[in-house]
Amino acid sequence: MTNTVRKKSPTTPNPAAPKPARPCVALGVTGSVAAFKAAALTSALVKAGVEVQVLMTAAAAKLVQPQTFQTLSRLPVITSLWELPDWKPGHIALADRARVLVIAPATANTLAKLANGIADDALSTYAVSHGGPLLVAPAMNPRMWRNAAVQDNVRRLRERGVRILGPGHGPVACGDEGDGRMLEPEPIAQCVLAHLAVLDAGVPAGAGRRIVITAGPTHEAWDPVRFLGNRSSGKMGYALAAAAAAAGLEVTLVSGPTHLPPPALCRFVPVESAADMAAAVRAEFADADFLVMAAAVADFRPAQPAGHKIKKTAAGAPTALPLTPTEDILAAVAAGKKPGQRIMGFAAETNDLADHARQKLRRKKVDWIVANDVSRSDIGFGAADNAATVFAANGAVHDFPKMDKLQLAARLLGLLLG
Ligand code: CTP
C-alpha cells in the first residue's frame, strides 16, 4: 500500500445531497409502421428512471394513438407547434430540459428534413432547437433505404455528428427483406442511456480513436454438443461498448456467446472459444488505441475435444476430463503492444481482491486492472450493478462504489480517455 494515491471517485454518493431530478430525453416518433416499437422504447427508458417527452408527427399519430405514449411516459405528448402550455415556445422550453433527442423510428422524410434543417412541425422544429446528442433510428423499406437521396442525407447527418442507429437487416413489414428494419427497442434504449451516462460522467470526447472491447464468457468445446463455460453475462463489456460508442470512439466488440443484443454503433465480432477470441483481438487491436479485456476467458479447455458426441458406454460415463491451459490473451497482447496503445484488464476475484489485482497488474503488464468482487450476488456476474477498484500502473487507485454497469462503464472510459 506504499506509494499509492487512493482517489475517491467523484461519484461516491453524498447522503445529504438532494436526489437528482430524472434526466430528460426527447423521443421523436415518425410515420413508420415501426412506430409501435417506440412504445416499448418509451417504457424501457421510463423504467430506467428517465423522463421521456414524446413528440409525434401527424403520420405517426395515425399509426399509434398519442394516448399510448402519454400513458407510458406519464406526460402529455407533443403533436403540434400550436398547443402552448406555457409562455415559452414548447420547443425552446424542451431544449432547456432534454439532454438527448432520439428519433425512433425515423422515416426517409424525417431524414431529409433533418439533413436540410426543415422545421415545419413540432418534432422537426424541436430538432433544430436541440443542443445535445441526436440519435436517429431509421426504419423503411430496403429499396427506400438504398435510394441515393436517402443515403446522401444519412451521410450528411453522420458528418454532422448525428448518430445513426442501424438500420438492421431482415424482413420488413411489407414482406421485402434487406437493410431497413428499425433496431429493436433494447439496444436503442441502451444507446440513449449510454449517452446520458457519458454526459453525466463528463467523459472526454473519443472521436478519431479506436477501441477493442471483449465481453462475455468463452465456450471451450468438449464434443460437438458440450462445452466448458462460465457465468459471465457479458453485461459489463456490452455496457463499456455502448458507453465508448456514445463517447464517439470507434468500437469493436469481440464477444463470446451471450444473450444480449449487439450494442448500436459498434462493430460486432462474435466468437466462441478463447482461441477464437485471441485471434480476433490480435487482428482488431493491431491498429487500435485501446484494448479493454472485460471477457471472462476460460483458463482451461478440454485437451482433446471429441469430433463426435461422447456416448454413455456399458462402462458408464467418462470419469475424468483432461484439460490444457488456454493462452492468456491479455498478457500476450500487452507484451507486444505498440507505443501509445493502452490496455485495461479486469480481475474477477472472490478474496484478497487488492493483492490479486496488483499481482495481475504486474504480471500482465497492463495500464489498469479493474478488480471486482464476484463473490457478491448484488454486483458482478449477471447483476445490473457493479462496483470496482481500479489499480493503475502509475500507482493510482480509484474506488468506484456500487452503481449501474453503464455508469461504471462511463467512469472507466473517463480513466482511459482522461
Ligand atoms: N484473461 C485473458 N486470457 C485468459 C484469461 C484471462 O485475456 N486466458 C484476461 C481477462 O479478460 C481479464 C484478466 O485477464 O481481463 C484477468 O482475468 P481473471 O480471470 O481475473 O484472471 P486470470 O488471469 O484468469 O487468473 P486467475 O484465474 O488465477 O484469477
Residues whose N, C-alpha, C, O or C-beta is under 5 A from the ligand:
A	BS01	CTP	M293 A294 A295 A296 V297 A298 D299 T326 E327 D328 I329 L330 G345 F346 A347 A348
